[in-house]
Amino acid sequence: QVQLVESGGGLVQAGESLRLSCVASKSIFSISTMGWYRQAPGKQRELVAAITRGERTTYADSVKGRFTISRDNAKNTVYLQMNSLKPEDTAVYYCNLQTIMRNDYWGQGTQVTVSS
C-alpha cells in the first residue's frame, strides 16, 4: 500500500503563490506517474498537472503558464508551484500516484482557498 501525504495548502489572496508538496511512502515513486488533481464544491475532480517518470509534463489549459509540477525522486516528493492564483483555483487539491500497472493511489487532499 502506498501512502501519499500532501501539504502546503492555505488561504491566499488573488495573485499570490503557494507551493504544494506530496510525499510518497514507497520507492515506487521513481517509476510512477505523479499528478495533482482538484475538486471544487459541486464539480467533478479534474486533472491539474501530471509528470511522468521521464519528467514529461501535462497541464490543464486553465493553469498553463501559472502552475509548475516537478518531482524529486530522491525525496519521493512531487511539487506543484502555483503562481498568480485566481479565485477559481479554489478547491481541494489531491496528489495522485499511478503505477506502471496503472494502479491509482490518492492523498487525503489539501484545501486551497483564493480570495478576491
Steps between C-alpha positions, in 0.01 A plus 500: 500500500627845408427796722507855368514800731431847363590831657520866409140601454352809656319829455655760272392806308464511124836544331697330774683168490497165679708187471343163565709197593415131499721235655457133406571223746667262259784504255273406209459874479794522261336275240151642533308781340408766752212740468311776672122511473250740649135496589296811560161488677233361269750413229673185383861430585726621220862454404713806570844371407692176462862396464622165373803311623678645198395847619261563215240746626134565423290794614137597493444794268373709790834484683753506216758771553407539868558156658811283485521135600835347595632193677794404719545124480763501774236638739201311357338841466297678235438873508247736349612860484194720455552861400256776415224320682141582413177453699401228254803297613325449834458126555625200690820387333582129491827327429485193279751223435444267207718190482629343181218246543259798504398459864398833651571629848369826647593735778253639748483840332603850598275806483603798289286810536562813293318815601427783258 
